[in-house]
Amino acid sequence: MIFCSINLCSQALHDTIPLVAKNASLKKISSDFLFTEGPIADKTGNVFFTDQPNDRIMKWDPAFGVTEFMKPSGRANGLYIDSRGNLYACADEKNQIWKMDPGKKKEIVVASLNGKRFNGPNDLWISRKGFIYFTDPFYKRNYWSHTTPELNNQAVYFISPASKIDIVDTTLRQPNGIIGSNKKQVLYVSDIRDRKTYVYSIHKDGSVGHRKLFCEMGSDGMTIDIKGNVYLTGSGVTIFDKSGKRIGNISVPEPWTANVTFGGKEKKTLFITASKSVYTLSMNVKGE
């Protein structure tokens, strides 16, 4: 068990329940990795995450702990699970997005735009209606044969259930973390290089409206809780309320926190992928 510094600013007067469970401490569940990313929970609370340099997807469940789920994994980075239990992966070995059914049967969802390969899909979110949103920054990989991007922009994209690809935003310097809210019908996207996170409205047809600044902080990955608080990563986990006001930080004893999600049986456990380790923290609030 590892004790961490948890500094939560005072909440709004109508919300006096602390986000972190009483007497909770950060727990390291494993450190057998090179770089962890992409945590996401299934309907029963099991959590999948990636060990990207080792080209594998891992799985945590309360009975067996951490086990290897898939290797090779297409150098999977960000993950998400849709309402039917299919696991999606940003497989940037060949700049693709994969879909894997519960039996691990793989399907390539997208691999190119107008005949040009994507930069390297990094993170994604899928709405309950099946709309897919993903970020496509360019991070040069040593396992690629190419050294320059084929697309002119590092963009954010939207895929309809009919597999039609639309551009959400091409003006960000380096889009990275992404999460949406089915409850509020909004999409959050981080421009990690510009140190900003934006919020976009989502229309009924899944298309995305104009953006506005959410907060002056970038993020590698992010999640959201049932109260609308947004959790950004980098130096630990920094929490912002639904208005974009910073309300606290959870420090993590690793050089970099890449991503975060809610998992466990009641979705009240925060799972934090941080460099070579994965941590958990008991919460009073559920993930959305």
C-alpha positions in Angstrom: 0.0 0.0 0.0 1.3 3.5 -0.9 0.2 6.6 0.8 -0.3 9.6 -1.5 -1.0 13.2 -1.2 -4.7 13.9 -2.0 -5.5 17.6 -2.0 -9.1 18.4 -2.8 -10.3 21.9 -2.8 -13.6 22.8 -1.2 -16.6 21.7 -3.3 -19.6 23.8 -4.0 -21.9 24.3 -1.0 -24.5 21.9 -2.3 -21.9 19.2 -2.7 -20.1 18.4 0.5 -19.3 14.7 0.0 -15.6 14.3 -0.6 -14.7 12.6 -3.9 -12.1 10.2 -2.4 -13.3 7.6 0.1 -12.5 8.2 3.7 -9.1 6.9 4.7 -8.4 5.7 1.2 -4.8 5.4 0.0 -3.3 4.7 -3.4 -2.6 1.0 -4.0 -0.1 -0.3 -6.5 -1.6 -3.4 -8.2 1.3 -4.2 -10.5 4.5 -2.7 -11.8 5.6 -5.3 -14.4 5.3 -3.0 -17.4 7.3 -0.6 -19.6 4.5 2.0 -20.1 0.8 1.6 -19.3 -2.0 3.3 -21.1 -5.6 3.1 -22.1 -7.6 1.8 -19.1 -11.2 1.0 -19.6 -13.8 -1.1 -17.6 -16.3 -3.5 -18.9 -19.9 -3.9 -17.6 -18.8 -6.1 -14.7 -16.0 -3.7 -13.7 -13.0 -5.7 -15.1 -10.4 -3.2 -16.4 -8.4 -3.6 -19.6 -5.2 -1.5 -20.2 -2.2 -1.5 -22.5 1.5 -2.1 -22.0 2.3 -0.4 -25.2 6.0 -0.9 -25.6 5.5 -4.6 -24.9 2.7 -4.8 -27.5 0.1 -6.3 -25.2 -3.3 -5.7 -23.7 -3.7 -6.6 -20.0 -6.8 -7.4 -18.0 -7.5 -6.9 -14.3 -10.3 -8.6 -12.5 -10.8 -9.0 -8.7 -10.5 -12.8 -8.8 -7.3 -13.2 -10.8 -5.7 -9.8 -10.6 -3.7 -8.8 -13.6 -3.3 -11.2 -16.5 -2.3 -10.9 -20.2 -5.3 -10.6 -22.4 -3.8 -10.2 -25.9 -0.3 -10.2 -27.4 0.5 -9.0 -30.0 -2.0 -6.2 -29.9 -1.0 -4.0 -32.8 0.9 -1.7 -30.4 -2.5 -0.8 -28.8 -2.6 2.5 -27.0 -6.0 3.9 -26.0 -8.9 1.5 -25.5 -12.6 1.7 -25.2 -15.5 -0.8 -24.8 -18.8 -0.2 -26.6 -22.3 -1.0 -25.3 -22.2 -4.5 -26.8 -18.9 -5.5 -25.1 -16.6 -5.1 -28.1 -13.1 -3.8 -27.3 -11.7 -1.1 -29.5 -8.0 -0.2 -29.7 -6.0 2.5 -31.1 -3.5 0.2 -32.8 -0.8 2.5 -34.0 1.6 -0.1 -35.2 -0.1 0.3 -38.6 -2.0 3.5 -37.7 -5.4 1.7 -37.4 -8.4 1.4 -35.1 -9.3 -2.2 -34.2 -12.5 -3.7 -33.0 -12.4 -7.0 -31.1 -15.5 -9.0 -30.1 -15.6 -10.9 -26.8 -14.1 -13.9 -28.6 -11.1 -11.7 -29.6 -12.0 -11.8 -33.3 -10.4 -8.7 -34.8 -11.8 -6.3 -37.4 -10.1 -3.2 -38.7 -12.5 -0.2 -38.3 -10.4 2.4 -40.0 -6.9 2.5 -41.4 -6.7 5.6 -43.7 -8.3 8.8 -44.7 -8.6 9.6 -48.5 -5.9 7.0 -49.2 -3.5 8.4 -46.6 -2.6 6.6 -43.4 -3.5 8.2 -40.1 -0.8 9.7 -38.0 -1.3 7.2 -35.2 -4.7 7.0 -33.5 -4.0 7.6 -29.8 -7.2 7.7 -27.7 -10.9 7.2 -28.3 -14.4 7.4 -26.8 -17.6 5.7 -28.0 -21.0 7.0 -27.2 -24.0 4.8 -26.3 -25.3 5.4 -29.8 -22.2 3.9 -31.3 -20.5 7.1 -32.4 -16.7 6.9 -32.3 -14.5 9.9 -31.6 -10.7 9.6 -31.7 -7.5 11.7 -31.6 -4.8 11.3 -34.2 -1.5 13.0 -33.1 1.8 12.3 -34.6 4.4 10.6 -32.3 7.2 9.1 -34.3 7.5 5.4 -33.4 10.7 3.4 -33.8 8.7 0.5 -35.2 7.5 2.5 -38.2 9.2 2.4 -41.6 8.0 6.0 -42.4 9.3 9.0 -40.6 6.9 11.8 -41.6 3.1 12.0 -41.5 1.0 11.6 -44.6 -1.8 13.9 -43.3 -1.3 17.6 -43.0 -3.0 17.9 -39.6 -3.1 16.3 -36.2 -6.8 16.1 -35.9 -9.8 14.8 -34.0 -12.2 12.5 -36.0 -15.8 11.2 -35.7 -16.9 7.8 -37.1 -20.6 7.1 -37.6 -22.1 3.6 -37.1 -22.1 3.4 -41.0 -18.2 3.9 -40.8 -18.3 7.3 -42.4 -15.4 9.4 -41.2 -15.8 13.2 -40.5 -13.3 15.7 -39.2 -14.1 17.2 -35.8 -11.2 19.6 -35.5 -7.9 20.2 -37.4 -6.7 23.3 -35.5 -5.3 21.7 -32.4 -1.5 21.4 -32.1 -1.4 17.9 -30.7 -4.8 16.3 -29.7 -4.4 13.5 -27.2 -6.8 12.7 -24.3 -10.5 12.4 -25.1 -13.6 11.5 -23.2 -17.3 12.2 -23.6 -20.4 12.4 -21.5 -23.6 10.7 -22.6 -25.4 12.5 -19.8 -24.4 16.0 -20.9 -23.9 15.2 -24.6 -20.5 16.9 -24.7 -17.0 15.8 -25.8 -13.8 16.8 -24.0 -10.5 16.9 -26.0 -7.1 17.8 -24.7 -4.5 19.6 -26.8 -1.5 18.4 -24.8 1.1 20.5 -26.7 -0.9 23.7 -26.2 -1.7 22.8 -22.6 -5.4 23.2 -23.0 -8.6 21.1 -22.8 -11.7 22.0 -24.8 -15.3 20.9 -24.6 -17.5 20.4 -27.7 -21.3 20.0 -27.9 -22.5 16.7 -29.5 -25.6 16.9 -31.8 -28.2 14.2 -32.1 -26.7 12.8 -35.2 -23.3 12.5 -33.4 -21.7 15.4 -35.2 -19.8 17.8 -33.1 -20.5 21.5 -32.6 -18.2 24.5 -31.8 -15.7 24.1 -29.1 -15.0 26.3 -26.1 -12.1 26.3 -23.6 -12.7 24.0 -20.6 -9.4 24.5 -18.7 -5.8 25.7 -19.1 -4.3 22.2 -18.9 -3.4 19.5 -21.4 -3.8 15.8 -20.7 -2.5 12.5 -21.9 -5.8 10.7 -21.0 -8.9 11.5 -19.0 -12.2 10.3 -17.5 -15.3 11.7 -16.0 -17.5 10.9 -13.0 -21.2 10.9 -12.5 -21.2 14.4 -11.1 -19.5 15.8 -14.2 -16.1 16.2 -12.7 -13.3 15.7 -15.3 -10.0 13.9 -14.4 -6.9 14.9 -16.3 -3.5 13.2 -16.2 0.2 14.1 -16.5 1.5 15.1 -13.1 -0.7 12.8 -11.0 -4.4 13.2 -11.6 -5.9 16.7 -11.6 -9.6 17.1 -11.1 -11.8 19.8 -12.5 -15.5 20.4 -11.8 -18.0 20.6 -14.6 -17.4 24.4 -14.9 -13.7 23.9 -15.5 -12.6 25.0 -12.1 -9.6 23.0 -10.6 -10.7 21.3 -7.4 -7.9 19.0 -6.5 -4.9 16.8 -7.4 -4.1 13.2 -6.6 -0.3 12.8 -6.6 1.2 9.5 -7.9 4.8 8.3 -7.2 5.7 7.9 -10.9 7.2 10.3 -13.4 4.1 10.4 -15.6 0.4 9.5 -15.3 -0.8 8.5 -18.7 -4.5 7.7 -18.2 -7.3 7.0 -15.8 -10.7 5.4 -15.6 -13.4 4.2 -13.1 -13.7 0.4 -12.7 -14.5 -2.3 -10.1 -17.9 -3.8 -9.4 -19.6 -0.4 -8.5 -17.4 1.7 -10.8 -16.1 3.5 -7.6 -12.5 2.5 -8.0 -10.2 4.9 -9.8 -7.6 3.0 -11.9 -4.5 5.0 -12.8 -2.0 3.9 -15.5 1.3 5.6 -14.5 4.5 4.8 -16.4 5.5 1.3 -15.3 2.7 0.8 -12.8 -1.0 0.7 -12.3 -2.6 2.1 -9.2 -6.1 2.1 -7.7 -7.9 4.5 -5.3 -11.3 4.0 -3.6 -13.7 6.8 -4.4 -17.1 8.0 -3.1 -18.2 8.9 -6.6 -18.8 6.6 -9.5 -17.6 7.0 -13.1 -20.2 8.0 -15.6 
